[in-house]
Amino acid sequence: MSAPYWRLSSFYLCYFATLGAFIPYWSLYLKEQGFNPAEIGQLSAFLVGTKIIAPNLWGWIADHTRKNLRIIRSTSFFAAFLFAGFLAIHNYMEFAWLTIGFSFFWNAPLPLYEATTLAHLQADSHRYSRIRLWGSVGFILTVTGVGKLLDSQPILLLPIMITALLTLTWLTTLATPESRSVSHDHSPTRIASIIKKPEVLAFLLVYVLIQFAHAPYYVFYSIYLKQHLYSTTTTGLLWSLGVIAEIVLFLFMKGLLRRYSLRGILLTSLIFAVLRWVLIGTYVDNIYVLLFAQLLHAATFGGTHIAAIHFVHRFFDQQHQAKGQALYHSLSFGLGGMLGSLSSGYYWESLGSHAVYSVAALSCGVAFVIAYIWVDRKHDMYSYKTR
């Protein structure tokens, strides 16, 4: 591979290692701080809600200035710097404002780095999954290690560990080289004309619904397992199993992309997503069903995400790649994640976990219908072509 494989991979390794310490255990930390489910849902919504604005702002600046790496490095630094503030605060308003400030910077690097990675790969974009899989490796290392550590150590150590991982992520950006510049057309396509295409609008709506469905998993899955008497170690292992399945998919994704269309991968993943949320919401006391449901993470996150990265690369012209990746992240993980976090937080106790995960399954079912009708109809299951 002509691209700087290990330097690109190191960012994903550290970035998702940070998420492995953060996503499964931050809600437990917030609960330990005395916050109720509604407040935990609100704080999680603040965390992902800034993705509606921040990635688009940073993406526009990056495409306008052609300084992707400079923005990645500076926002990564300020994310680590601000997160350290959680070591010194206690009340809800302090947590709320610091969450907004931290996430404004933290939500910038990933979509910009996705554009940088694809710029390095250029015609070899099918190799993206082999780089991205190191993010899954990082997630597994921390989700299992932190889970085991927190079984014997106070959860108050969590902000210290996350701050260290954020700092390490920033350091990896300093080693990332600039991508090769690509000349643009003299009459570039306006981004508004791309976004308003029915297929692109349908694609974005599908991913809002997908992340709306994932929100109760990200926010409450660890609390859900603790309520049903699973240990922190077991919780970490269940999270890890899902990401291991994701890694296996990434390893075989190059071959899948050659055989199947992006449309086929997306639709199949959505069917598995419906099944996964039904199983988690209904059979939480059956460890074997939970193990199977976690294997489906390969499709519900891995399959949908790989399809999305390639769809964005196809839909958006070269001069709009950073904005395209930012728009995908802001609407899916931002708007979808925020709405899912808020609604699951408000209804977790009043309606119960079964109802919340049933709504998640329904959301993915609606996403399947929209994708089937509007997304990539010109390709059948077996007609994938790279951009």
MOPE-V753391 format. One record per pair of residues at least 24 apart in sequence whose C-alpha atoms are under 10 Angstrom apart, sorted by the first residue. I is the first residue (numbers start at 1). J is the second residue. D is the distance in whole Angstrom. If there is no record, write none. Layout:
i = [I	I]
j = [J	J]
d = [D	D]
This chain:
i = [1	1	1	2	2	2	3	3	3	3	3	3	3	3	3	3	3	4	4	4	4	4	4	4	5	5	5	5	5	5	5	6	6	6	7	7	7	7	7	7	7	8	8	8	8	8	8	8	8	8	8	8	8	8	9	9	9	9	9	9	9	9	9	9	10	10	10	10	10	10	10	10	10	10	10	10	11	11	11	11	11	11	11	11	11	11	11	11	11	11	11	11	11	12	12	12	12	12	12	12	12	12	12	12	12	12	12	13	13	13	13	13	13	13	13	13	13	13	13	13	14	14	14	14	14	14	14	14	14	14	14	14	14	14	14	15	15	15	15	15	15	15	15	15	15	15	15	15	15	15	15	16	16	16	16	16	16	16	16	16	16	16	16	16	16	16	16	17	17	17	17	17	17	17	17	17	17	17	17	17	17	17	18	18	18	18	18	18	18	18	18	18	18	18	18	18	19	19	19	19	19	19	19	19	19	19	20	20	20	20	20	20	20	20	20	20	20	20	20	20	20	20	20	20	21	21	21	21	21	21	21	21	21	21	21	21	21	21	21	21	22	22	22	22	22	22	22	22	22	22	23	23	23	23	23	23	23	23	23	24	24	24	24	24	24	24	24	24	24	24	24	24	24	25	25	25	25	25	25	25	25	25	25	25	25	25	25	25	26	26	26	26	26	26	26	26	27	27	27	27	27	27	28	28	28	28	28	28	28	28	29	29	29	29	29	29	30	30	30	30	31	32	32	32	33	33	33	33	33	34	34	34	35	35	36	37	37	37	37	37	37	37	37	37	37	38	38	38	38	38	38	38	38	38	39	39	39	39	39	40	40	40	40	40	40	40	40	41	41	41	41	41	41	41	41	41	41	41	41	41	41	41	42	42	42	42	42	42	42	42	42	43	43	43	43	43	43	43	43	43	43	43	43	44	44	44	44	44	44	44	44	44	44	44	44	45	45	45	45	45	45	45	45	45	45	45	45	45	45	45	45	46	46	46	46	46	46	46	46	46	46	46	46	46	47	47	47	47	47	47	47	47	47	47	47	47	47	47	48	48	48	48	48	48	48	48	48	48	48	48	48	48	48	48	48	48	49	49	49	49	49	49	49	49	49	49	49	49	49	49	49	50	50	50	50	50	50	50	50	50	50	50	50	50	50	50	51	51	51	51	51	51	51	51	51	51	51	51	51	51	51	51	51	51	51	52	52	52	52	52	52	52	52	52	52	52	52	52	52	52	53	53	53	53	53	53	53	53	53	54	54	54	54	54	54	54	54	54	54	54	55	55	55	55	55	55	55	55	55	55	55	55	55	55	55	55	55	55	55	55	56	56	56	56	56	56	56	56	56	56	56	56	56	57	57	57	57	58	58	58	58	58	58	58	58	58	58	59	59	59	59	59	59	59	59	59	59	59	59	59	60	60	60	60	60	60	60	61	61	62	62	62	62	62	63	63	63	63	63	63	63	64	64	64	64	66	66	66	67	67	68	68	68	68	68	68	68	68	69	69	69	69	69	69	69	69	69	69	70	70	70	71	71	71	71	71	72	72	72	72	72	72	72	72	72	72	72	72	73	73	73	73	73	73	73	73	73	73	74	74	74	74	74	74	75	75	75	75	75	75	75	75	75	76	76	76	76	76	76	76	76	76	76	76	76	76	76	76	77	77	77	77	77	77	77	77	77	78	78	78	78	78	78	78	78	79	79	79	79	79	79	79	79	79	79	79	79	80	80	80	80	80	80	80	80	80	80	80	81	81	81	82	82	83	83	83	83	83	83	83	84	84	84	84	84	84	84	84	85	85	86	86	86	87	87	87	87	87	87	106	107	107	107	107	107	108	108	108	109	109	109	109	110	110	110	111	111	111	111	111	111	111	111	111	111	111	112	112	112	112	112	112	113	113	113	113	114	114	114	114	114	114	115	115	115	115	115	115	115	115	115	115	115	115	116	116	116	116	116	116	116	117	117	117	118	118	118	118	118	119	119	119	119	119	119	119	119	120	120	120	120	120	121	121	122	122	122	122	123	123	124	124	125	125	125	125	125	125	126	126	126	126	126	126	126	126	126	126	127	127	127	127	128	128	128	128	128	128	129	129	129	129	129	129	129	129	129	129	129	130	130	130	130	130	130	131	131	132	132	132	132	132	133	133	133	133	133	133	133	133	133	134	134	135	135	136	136	136	136	136	136	136	136	136	136	137	137	137	137	137	138	139	139	139	139	140	140	140	140	140	140	140	140	140	141	141	142	142	143	143	143	143	143	143	143	143	144	144	144	144	144	144	144	144	144	144	145	145	145	146	146	146	147	147	147	147	147	147	147	147	148	148	148	148	148	148	148	149	149	150	150	150	151	151	151	151	152	182	182	183	183	184	184	184	185	185	185	188	188	188	188	189	189	189	189	189	190	190	190	190	191	191	191	191	191	191	194	194	194	194	194	195	195	195	195	197	198	198	199	199	199	199	199	199	199	199	200	200	200	200	200	200	200	201	201	202	202	202	202	202	202	202	202	203	203	203	203	203	203	203	203	203	203	204	204	204	204	204	204	204	204	204	204	205	205	205	205	205	205	205	206	206	206	206	206	206	206	206	206	206	206	206	206	206	207	207	207	207	207	207	207	207	207	207	207	207	207	208	208	208	208	208	208	208	208	208	208	208	208	208	208	208	208	209	209	209	209	209	209	209	209	209	209	209	209	209	209	209	209	210	210	210	210	210	210	210	210	210	210	210	210	210	210	210	210	210	210	211	211	211	211	211	211	211	211	211	211	211	211	211	211	211	211	211	212	212	212	212	212	212	212	212	212	212	212	212	212	212	212	212	212	213	213	213	213	213	213	213	213	213	213	213	213	213	213	213	213	213	213	213	214	214	214	214	214	214	214	214	214	214	214	214	214	214	215	215	215	215	215	215	215	215	215	215	215	215	215	216	216	216	216	216	216	216	216	216	216	216	216	216	216	217	217	217	217	217	217	217	217	218	218	218	219	219	219	219	219	219	220	220	220	220	220	221	221	224	224	224	224	224	225	225	228	228	229	230	230	234	237	238	238	238	238	238	238	238	239	239	239	239	240	240	241	241	241	241	241	241	241	241	242	242	242	242	242	242	242	242	242	242	242	242	243	243	243	243	243	243	243	244	244	244	244	245	245	245	245	245	245	245	246	246	246	246	246	246	246	246	246	246	247	247	248	248	249	249	249	249	249	249	250	250	250	250	253	253	253	256	256	257	257	257	257	257	257	257	257	258	258	258	258	258	259	259	259	259	259	260	260	260	260	260	260	260	261	261	261	261	261	261	261	261	261	261	262	262	262	262	262	262	262	262	262	262	262	262	262	262	262	262	262	263	263	263	263	263	263	263	263	263	263	263	263	263	263	263	264	264	264	264	264	264	264	264	264	265	265	265	265	265	265	265	265	266	266	266	266	266	266	266	266	266	266	266	266	266	267	267	267	267	267	267	267	267	267	267	267	268	268	268	268	268	268	269	269	269	269	269	269	269	269	269	269	269	269	269	270	270	270	270	270	270	270	270	270	270	270	270	270	270	271	271	271	271	271	271	271	272	272	272	272	272	272	272	272	273	273	273	273	273	273	273	273	273	273	273	273	273	274	274	274	274	274	274	274	274	274	274	274	274	274	275	275	275	275	276	276	276	276	277	277	277	277	277	277	277	277	277	278	278	278	278	278	278	278	278	279	279	279	279	280	280	280	280	281	281	281	281	281	281	281	281	281	281	282	282	282	282	282	283	284	284	300	310	310	311	311	311	311	313	313	314	314	314	315]
j = [121	124	127	120	121	124	117	118	119	120	121	122	124	127	177	179	180	117	120	121	131	176	177	179	117	120	121	127	128	130	131	131	134	176	131	172	173	174	175	176	177	113	114	116	117	120	131	132	134	172	173	175	176	177	117	128	130	131	132	133	134	135	172	176	131	132	134	135	138	168	169	171	172	173	175	176	109	110	113	131	132	134	135	138	168	169	170	171	172	173	174	175	176	110	113	114	131	132	133	134	135	136	137	138	139	169	172	131	132	133	134	135	136	137	138	139	140	141	169	172	134	135	136	137	138	139	142	165	166	167	168	169	170	171	172	76	106	109	110	134	135	136	138	139	165	166	167	168	169	170	172	110	132	133	134	135	136	137	138	139	140	141	142	143	165	166	169	134	135	136	137	138	139	140	141	142	143	162	165	166	168	169	135	138	139	142	143	161	162	163	164	165	166	167	168	169	135	136	138	139	140	142	143	162	165	166	135	136	137	138	139	140	141	142	143	144	145	146	147	162	236	239	240	243	138	139	140	141	142	143	144	145	146	147	158	159	161	162	165	236	139	142	143	146	158	159	161	162	165	218	139	143	217	218	219	220	221	222	239	143	146	147	217	218	219	220	221	222	223	232	235	236	239	143	146	147	150	155	158	218	219	220	221	222	223	232	235	236	155	158	159	162	218	219	220	222	218	219	220	221	222	223	155	158	219	220	222	223	226	232	154	155	156	157	158	159	90	92	95	155	223	154	155	156	90	91	92	155	156	90	91	92	91	92	345	219	220	223	342	344	345	346	347	348	349	341	342	343	344	345	346	347	348	349	92	96	342	345	346	92	219	220	341	342	344	345	346	215	216	219	220	338	339	340	341	342	343	344	345	346	347	348	96	338	339	341	342	343	344	345	346	92	93	95	96	97	99	100	219	338	341	342	345	96	99	100	215	218	219	337	338	340	341	342	345	96	99	100	215	219	334	335	336	337	338	339	340	341	342	343	345	96	97	98	99	100	101	103	104	334	337	338	341	342	96	98	99	100	101	102	103	104	106	107	334	337	338	341	99	100	103	104	107	215	329	330	332	333	334	335	336	337	338	339	340	341	100	103	104	107	330	331	333	334	335	336	337	338	339	341	342	99	100	101	102	103	104	105	106	107	108	330	333	334	335	338	103	104	105	106	107	108	326	327	328	329	330	331	332	333	334	335	336	337	338	104	107	326	327	328	329	330	331	332	333	334	335	336	337	338	104	107	108	326	327	330	331	334	335	103	104	105	106	107	108	326	327	329	330	334	104	105	106	107	108	109	110	111	112	322	323	324	325	326	327	328	329	330	331	334	107	108	111	322	323	324	325	326	327	328	329	330	331	108	323	326	327	104	105	107	108	109	111	112	322	323	326	108	109	111	112	115	320	321	322	323	324	325	326	327	320	321	322	323	324	326	327	322	323	112	320	321	322	323	112	318	319	320	321	322	323	319	320	322	323	181	319	322	112	178	109	112	113	115	116	178	179	322	109	112	113	116	173	174	176	177	178	179	173	174	178	105	108	109	112	113	105	106	108	109	110	111	112	113	116	170	173	174	108	109	169	170	171	172	173	174	175	176	105	108	109	170	173	174	102	103	104	105	106	107	108	109	170	102	105	106	107	108	109	110	166	167	168	169	170	171	172	173	105	106	166	167	168	169	170	171	173	102	103	104	105	106	166	167	170	103	104	105	106	107	108	109	163	166	167	169	170	105	106	162	163	164	165	166	167	168	169	170	163	166	167	106	163	159	160	162	163	164	166	167	159	160	161	162	163	164	166	167	159	163	159	160	163	156	157	158	159	160	163	166	326	329	330	333	334	326	329	330	169	170	173	326	325	326	329	309	321	322	323	324	325	326	327	328	329	330	321	322	323	324	325	326	173	176	322	325	309	313	321	322	325	326	179	309	312	313	318	320	321	322	323	324	325	326	176	177	178	179	180	321	322	176	178	179	179	309	310	313	321	178	179	180	181	182	313	318	321	177	178	179	180	181	179	180	179	180	182	387	386	387	386	387	254	309	310	313	386	387	253	254	255	256	257	258	306	310	386	387	250	251	253	254	250	253	254	306	309	310	247	249	250	251	252	253	254	302	305	306	309	247	250	251	252	253	254	250	251	247	250	251	302	306	243	244	246	247	248	249	250	251	302	247	250	243	247	240	242	243	244	245	246	247	248	250	302	240	243	244	246	247	243	239	240	243	244	236	237	239	240	241	242	243	244	247	236	240	236	240	233	235	236	237	238	239	240	243	232	233	234	235	236	237	238	239	240	241	233	236	237	232	233	236	231	232	233	234	235	236	237	239	231	232	233	234	235	236	237	232	233	231	232	233	231	232	233	234	232	318	319	318	319	317	318	319	317	318	319	317	318	319	320	316	317	318	319	320	316	317	319	320	316	317	319	320	323	324	315	316	317	320	324	315	316	324	327	315	374	375	315	370	371	373	374	375	376	377	311	312	315	316	374	375	376	374	375	367	370	371	372	373	374	375	376	308	311	312	328	367	370	371	374	375	376	308	312	327	328	329	330	331	332	371	375	328	331	332	336	367	370	371	266	270	332	336	363	364	365	366	367	368	369	370	371	375	304	305	308	328	329	331	332	333	335	336	364	367	371	328	329	330	331	332	333	334	335	336	337	338	339	340	363	364	367	331	332	333	335	336	337	339	340	360	362	363	364	365	366	367	368	270	273	300	301	304	332	333	336	337	340	360	361	363	364	365	366	367	368	300	301	329	331	332	333	334	335	336	337	338	339	340	341	360	363	364	332	333	334	335	336	337	338	339	340	341	342	343	344	359	360	363	364	273	274	277	300	336	337	339	340	341	344	356	357	358	359	360	361	362	363	364	273	277	300	301	333	336	337	340	341	357	360	361	363	364	333	336	337	338	339	340	341	342	343	344	345	357	360	277	337	340	341	342	343	344	345	348	353	356	357	359	360	277	280	340	341	344	356	357	360	337	340	341	337	340	341	342	344	345	341	344	345	348	353	280	353	280	281	284	348	353	284	285	284	285	285	285	287	287	291	287	290	291	292	293	294	295	291	294	295	297	294	295	291	292	293	294	295	296	297	298	291	292	293	294	295	296	297	298	299	300	301	302	294	295	296	297	298	301	302	294	295	297	298	294	295	296	297	298	299	302	294	295	296	297	298	299	300	301	302	303	298	302	298	302	297	298	299	302	303	306	298	302	303	306	302	303	306	382	384	306	307	310	382	383	384	385	386	382	383	384	385	386	381	382	383	384	385	379	380	381	382	383	384	385	307	376	379	380	381	382	383	384	385	386	303	304	306	307	308	310	311	375	376	379	380	381	382	383	384	385	386	304	307	311	371	372	375	376	377	378	379	380	381	382	383	384	307	372	376	379	380	381	382	383	384	299	303	304	306	307	381	382	384	299	300	303	304	305	306	307	308	367	368	371	372	375	299	303	304	367	368	369	370	371	372	375	381	299	300	303	304	368	381	296	297	298	299	300	301	302	303	304	305	307	364	368	299	300	301	303	304	361	363	364	365	366	367	368	369	371	299	300	361	364	365	367	368	296	297	298	299	300	361	364	365	297	298	299	300	301	304	360	361	362	363	364	365	368	300	357	358	359	360	361	362	363	364	365	366	367	368	300	361	364	365	300	357	360	361	354	356	357	358	359	360	361	362	364	354	355	357	358	359	360	361	362	354	357	358	361	353	354	357	358	352	353	354	355	356	357	358	359	360	361	353	354	355	357	358	354	353	354	364	386	387	375	376	386	387	386	387	385	386	387	387]
d = [8	9	9	8	8	9	8	10	9	6	6	9	9	10	10	9	10	9	8	9	10	8	8	10	9	9	9	10	10	9	7	8	9	9	10	7	9	10	7	6	8	9	10	9	7	9	7	9	10	9	9	9	6	9	9	10	9	5	7	8	6	7	9	10	9	10	7	8	9	10	8	10	6	9	9	9	10	9	9	10	9	9	8	10	9	6	8	9	5	7	10	9	8	9	9	10	8	6	8	6	4	8	9	8	9	8	9	9	8	8	5	4	7	7	5	7	10	10	8	9	9	7	10	9	6	8	10	7	8	9	7	5	9	9	8	10	10	9	8	10	7	10	8	8	8	7	10	9	6	9	9	10	10	10	8	5	7	8	6	5	9	10	9	10	9	10	9	9	7	8	8	4	4	7	7	6	8	9	7	9	10	9	10	8	7	7	9	9	6	9	9	5	6	10	9	8	9	10	9	6	10	8	8	8	9	9	10	9	10	7	4	7	8	5	5	8	9	8	10	9	9	9	9	10	10	8	9	9	6	6	9	9	6	8	8	9	8	6	9	10	10	9	9	10	8	9	9	7	10	10	10	9	10	6	7	10	10	9	10	7	10	9	9	7	8	8	7	6	9	10	8	8	8	9	9	8	9	9	8	10	9	10	10	7	9	9	10	9	9	8	9	10	10	8	10	9	9	6	7	9	8	7	8	10	9	9	7	7	9	10	10	6	7	9	8	9	10	10	9	10	9	10	8	9	7	8	9	10	9	9	9	9	9	8	9	10	9	10	10	9	5	7	9	7	8	9	8	9	8	5	5	8	8	9	8	10	9	7	9	10	8	9	9	9	10	7	10	9	9	7	9	9	10	9	5	5	8	7	4	7	10	9	8	9	10	7	6	9	10	7	9	9	10	8	6	9	7	9	10	10	9	9	10	9	9	10	9	9	7	9	7	10	6	8	9	10	10	10	9	9	9	9	10	7	4	7	8	5	6	9	9	7	9	10	7	6	10	8	10	9	10	7	9	9	9	10	6	6	9	8	6	8	9	9	9	9	8	10	10	9	7	9	8	10	10	8	10	7	5	8	9	6	5	9	10	8	8	9	9	10	8	9	8	5	6	9	7	5	8	9	10	9	7	9	10	6	6	9	9	7	10	8	10	7	9	9	8	7	10	9	6	8	9	9	10	7	4	7	9	7	4	7	10	9	9	10	9	9	8	10	8	4	6	9	8	5	6	9	10	9	8	9	10	9	9	7	9	8	10	8	6	7	9	7	6	8	10	10	8	9	8	9	9	6	5	8	9	7	8	9	8	10	8	5	7	9	7	6	10	9	10	9	9	9	6	9	9	5	6	9	9	7	10	9	9	8	10	10	9	9	6	9	9	8	9	8	8	8	10	8	7	10	9	9	5	5	8	8	6	8	8	10	7	6	9	9	10	9	9	8	10	10	7	8	10	10	7	7	8	6	7	9	9	10	10	9	9	10	10	9	9	6	8	9	7	8	9	8	9	8	8	8	7	9	8	8	7	9	9	9	10	10	8	8	8	10	9	9	7	5	8	9	7	7	10	8	7	9	10	8	9	6	8	9	6	7	10	9	9	10	9	8	9	10	10	10	9	5	7	9	7	7	9	10	7	6	9	8	7	10	7	8	10	7	5	9	10	8	9	9	8	7	10	9	6	8	10	8	10	10	6	8	10	9	9	7	8	5	5	9	9	10	9	7	9	10	9	9	8	9	6	8	8	5	5	9	9	8	8	9	8	10	9	8	9	8	6	10	8	10	7	7	10	9	6	9	10	10	9	9	7	9	9	9	9	9	6	7	9	9	9	9	9	10	9	8	10	10	10	10	9	10	9	9	9	10	9	7	9	9	5	5	9	8	7	9	9	6	8	10	7	7	9	10	9	9	8	10	9	8	7	9	10	9	10	9	9	9	6	5	9	9	7	9	10	9	8	6	9	9	8	10	10	8	9	9	10	8	9	9	6	7	8	8	10	9	9	9	8	5	7	9	9	10	10	9	9	10	8	8	9	10	10	10	8	9	8	9	8	6	9	10	7	9	10	8	8	10	10	10	9	7	9	9	9	8	9	9	9	9	5	7	9	7	7	9	10	7	10	9	6	6	9	8	8	9	10	9	8	10	10	9	9	10	8	5	9	9	6	8	9	8	10	9	9	9	10	6	7	9	7	6	10	9	10	9	8	8	10	7	10	9	8	7	9	9	9	8	5	8	9	7	7	10	10	8	9	9	9	9	5	8	9	7	6	10	9	7	9	9	5	6	9	8	7	10	9	8	9	9	9	8	9	5	5	8	7	5	8	10	9	7	5	9	9	7	9	9	8	10	7	8	8	6	7	10	10	8	9	9	9	9	7	7	10	9	9	8	9	8	9	9	7	10	9	9	10	9	10	9	8	8	9	7	9	9	7	7	9	10	10	9	9	9	9	10	7	9	9	10	9	9	6	5	7	9	9	9	7	10	9	8	9	9	9	9	7	7	10	9	6	6	10	8	8	9	9	9	8	7	8	6	9	9	10	8	7	10	10	7	7	10	10	10	8	8	9	8	8	9	10	10	8	10	9	8	10	8	5	8	9	7	7	9	8	9	8	8	9	8	5	8	10	8	9	8	10	9	9	9	6	4	7	8	7	4	8	10	9	9	9	10	9	10	7	10	9	6	9	10	9	9	9	6	6	9	8	6	10	8	8	8	9	9	7	9	7	9	10	8	9	7	6	9	9	7	10	10	9	10	9	6	6	8	8	5	5	9	9	7	10	9	9	9	8	8	9	8	4	5	8	6	4	8	10	9	9	9	7	7	9	9	9	8	10	8	8	10	7	9	10	9	8	9	7	4	7	8	6	7	9	9	9	9	9	9	7	7	9	9	7	10	10	9	9	8	5	8	8	5	5	9	9	8	10	10	8	10	9	7	6	9	9	6	8	9	9	7	7	10	8	9	9	10	9	9	10	8	9	9	10	9	10	9	7	10	8	8	9	8	8	9	9	9	10	10	10	8	10	8	8	9	8	7	9	9	10	10	10	9	8	7	10	10	7	9	10	7	10	9	9	10	7	9	10	6	7	10	9	10	8	9	8	4	5	7	5	7	10	10	9	10	8	8	10	7	7	9	9	9	8	9	8	8	5	7	7	5	9	9	10	8	9	6	4	7	9	8	5	8	8	8	8	10	10	6	8	7	8	10	8	7	8	8	10	9	8	10	9	10	9	10	9	9	7	8	9	8	8	6	8	9	8	6	7	7	9	10	8	5	4	6	6	9	9	9	7	6	5	5	5	4	7	10	9	9	9	6	8	8	8	9	8	8	9	8	9	9	6	9	10	10	8	9	8	8	7	6	8	9	7	7	7	9	9	8	9	9	9	9	7	5	8	9	9	8	6	7	9	7	8	10	10	9	9	7	5	9	9	6	8	10	8	8	9	9	10	10	9	9	6	9	10	7	7	10	9	8	9	9	9	9	10	9	9	8	5	5	8	9	6	6	10	10	10	9	8	7	10	9	8	9	10	6	7	9	7	6	10	9	9	9	9	8	7	10	7	6	9	9	7	7	10	9	10	8	10	7	5	9	10	9	7	10	10	6	8	10	9	10	9	10	8	4	7	8	6	6	10	10	9	10	7	9	10	8	9	10	8	9	9	5	7	9	6	5	9	9	8	10	7	6	9	8	6	9	10	9	9	10	9	8	7	9	10	6	5	8	8	5	7	10	9	9	9	6	9	8	9	9	10	9	9	8	8	10	9	10	9	9	7	10	8	5	9]
